[in-house]
């Protein structure tokens, strides 16, 4: 096929690097738009070859051809949209505003192609293996959900709605990044940061210097409502200012305000759902998940809400007794740490010297994967990423065979979105002969020059969690790209990552990585015992904050078509009150104006997925404990029956094959202090 742009464009052919790692060193901003143009044209030509075929529809000439189509577009899209959240320079943001609506239009050109849809429906299933038959069924289902059965007028309207949503989502993401950077709290003196560790103060000074405020201190914001420094700052007014900076992001009435965008997206999604035959977007989004129905999800959330808020109120009473005054949201973490220390003698911040980044990675995250799955990791400095911070490791199976590449991008920067996530640059596929290339992104403050990178306990949890997603991608062993790795229902995708958190304090693992960065002394066993004992403390707060966000998400996406929302903050307050999670000292984990998961991250009406997945996770942890724990046999069983399957079989069936039965809710209730 003739190429539309010069062959010097690195996206136009598969990468010649190991595992087809994108050739980041050769990629320039000017390559993206020509590559997208070529990718769109190439993909449509390939689709026309399928639909114009004179041969009767078969699995080979329709499904295999469809799975192999669009490779150029796939290569450029994966790199570009990874950069749009990991390294969103002004040039990338400007390109995204052009590309995102065109990509939405292109996807409609595929999914609304009636000739292609008719060929899919005519493909005979006789003689197909289970994965191939599932591929046919999943394609047909996805086309129907995308509107393939709508008439011309309805499809035209649907295209307009999809284009609008794509543009609004891009604008929300970019405005939120801008206002998150602008909302960072600038203070004049180190005295105002009393309570923070020396390395944290050094990082704040470094961040201020990078922002042009030499001699001052900058507390940058992470994506959730809760900011880590709130646990430590002794100055109550600074805590208040930091909290207010967090919760007012995107809602400050400036040119980066996101509330109007969120409101419009919710109403447009409602209109689209109605067009597709659903009562609400929430009903549409949950129609193809592992949860049996939207009603079942709402019932479960409400069932958990009452005891969670009850526990949060009991915790608040203890905090008020400690503080001697009513607890405000900016007080909670500070006094919770004091109560935790008094009751359990656990000071999580004092553990930071034991959690140096390199040891956490090499001797913790990677070591656990070695002990459980036999993996080994070799850093590849000859392979470069999209930013100097990015590191590349080659991953090997126990027999020495190459499994894939793992990339790590751990430090925060102004061009990176908040939070933590996993992306895939190359999916495993037996059809394509590819192995996985995946990346983890975290947002760790960069220490001052010469200072070690010390992690909070929460950041250690995040590192293990995100690597669970990476393992899900790396272990994929499927034939078809559509089913690879983490391409499972949204309320299943968090499950393997949550399971991987269990190894953080597992005796052999914690003894290997949790060592004082200066003395080399291991984290004392009595401290580990006290962390375990304190595990359920604070779950009232954590569960209430999480449910507040999950139920707020469902409220925004349960509005029927034609709804007019004039005051988004009033809507938010009403939604939390109606769900009975409106406990003032515990704001939701995300408020509307910075809820990127649902307005720019693919979790619309699906933020409930974390706790739904946690039911499977908690039951799986019990299985590991009762089956001998950290053994190669257990790892192989989990890998073979679940992590390798992707979406090639029904995920709940994969769980049953792994566990031998359906999941039990009780371990989750115990973990959350709700039993």
C-alpha positions, 0 to 999 in steps of 0.5 A: 500500500502506498504511503501518504507521507515520507518513509522517514516518519517513524510511525509508518512501519513497525519499530525495529527495536526490541519488542517493537518499543516505539523509537522515541529517540526518533519521534518528533512532534511534527511526525504525529499529524502526518502519521495520524493522516496516514493511519486514518487513510490506511485503516479505511482502505483496509476496511474497504478491502473487507467490505468490498470483497466478493467472497462470502464472509468468513472468519479469515477474510473478515475477523482476522482482516479486521484484527490486523487492520489499523496498525499504523493508527494504533502505533501513533495513537498509543504513543501520542495519547500516552504523551498527552497525559505523561508529557503534555507539552503545549505542542502536544496539547495543541495537537490533541485538540485537532486529533481527538475529534478526528479520532472519534469521527474515524472510530464512528466511520468504522463502528457505524459502517453497515456493510462491515457490520453485516459481514460480521453478522454473516460470519459462520461460527461453526468450527471456531475455537472458543476464543475465535467464536468469542471474537466474533461475538464481541465485535458484533456486540461492540458494533451494536453498542456503538450504534450500528443498528441506528438509522441514518438520521440517528447515526448522524446525531450520534456522530455529532455527540461523539465528536462533541464529547471527544473535544470536551474531554480533551478540554477538561483534561487540559484545563485541569492540568493547567489549574492543578499546576496553578493551584499549587500552594506557595509559601514564603518560609520553611517555618510554615512547613513545620512537620514535613521531613527535611527531604520533603522541604527540599523537594518543595524548595526545588519545585518552587525554584523550577517554577521561578520562585527561588527562595520560596516553597511550593506544595504541588497537588496530587489528583485526589482530594487528600494531599499527603502533606496534610498529615504532617503540617503543624500549621493549621492555616497552611493545612486549610490553604492546601486543602482549599487549593485542592478542592477548588481546582477547576472551580475557581471561575477562571479560564481553567474552570472545568465545571461547565465542561463536566455539566455539558459532558454529563448531559451529552452522554445522557442524550447519547445513551437515550439515542442508543436505547438506554435510560441513562449513561450509567445504564449504558456504561454498566450494561457490559460489565461483570456487575449484573446490573446498574441496580445491583451496583447501586444496591451494593454501594448503598449497602456499604455507605451506611456502615462506612459513614457510621464508622467515619463519624466514630473516627471523627469523635476520636479525632475531636477528642484528640484535637480539642476542637471540631474537625475540619477536612484539613484537620482529619489526616493530621489528627488521624496520624496522631491517634494512629500513633497513640493507639498503635504506635505507628507513625507512617511518615517516620517510615519514609527513610525505609522506602527509598525508590530504587530499593522499593522497585528492585528489591520489593516490586521486582523481587515479589514478581521474581519470587511468585512468578520467576521473573527477572528484570534487566535494565536497558539503558540503550533503550530510551523513553519519551522523556529523560525520566523514563527507564526501560527494563527487559523482563524475562521468564524463569526459563530465560525467554523474553516476556516483554518490556517494562517502562517506569516514569516515576517523577512528577512534572508540570507536563504530567497529569496527577495520579498514577496509571499503566499504559500499553505501547505494544499489546501481546498477540499470537496473531501479530507475533508481538509481546507486551511493552507496558509503562507505569506512571507515578507522581513522586516529588523530585528530591533536591540535588543529591537527596534520595527519593524517599516514598511515603507508605501510600506511594509504596502501595501505589508502586505495587498496585500499578505494577499489578496492572503491568503484570496483567499486560505482560502476562497476556497470552491471547491470540487476538489483539482485541483481548490482550492484557487489561482489555477486560471490563472496567469493573474487573481491570483493577482486580489484579492490581489490587491483589499485587498490593498484598506483597508489600508487607509479606515477610520475605518481601518487606525484609528484602526492600524496607531498609533504612537508606542510610544504615541499611537496617531493616524495618523492625518486625514490631513496626510491621506488626503494628502496621498490620494491627492498624490496618482497619483504622481509618477505613471509615474515612477511606470508604466514605471518601471513596463511596462519595466519589463513586456515588457522585459519578453515578449521580452525574451519569444517571441524569436522563436526556434533556436534563438541565443542570444550572448549578453543578456544585449544587447538583454535587451537594444534592447527590452526596446528600441523597446518597447519604455520604455528605459528611462534611469532614470527609469530602469525596475522593474526587469532586466534580471539577477535578474528577478526571477519571470520569470526565477525561479518563474512561471511568464514566459511571464506572468509578464503582469498579474499584470496590467491585474489583476489591471483592475479588481481590480480598477473596483472592488474598485469602486464597493465597494465604490459605494456599501457602502464600508466596510460592511459585505454584501459586503464582503459576496458577494465578498467572495461568488461569487469570492473568494470562487470559485477558478478555479471551474468556469471560473474566468471571469464568476466569475467576471461577477457574482460578478460585474454584467458585464465585467470589465471597463478599465477606473478606472485603467487609472484614478488610473495610471494617464493615463486617 
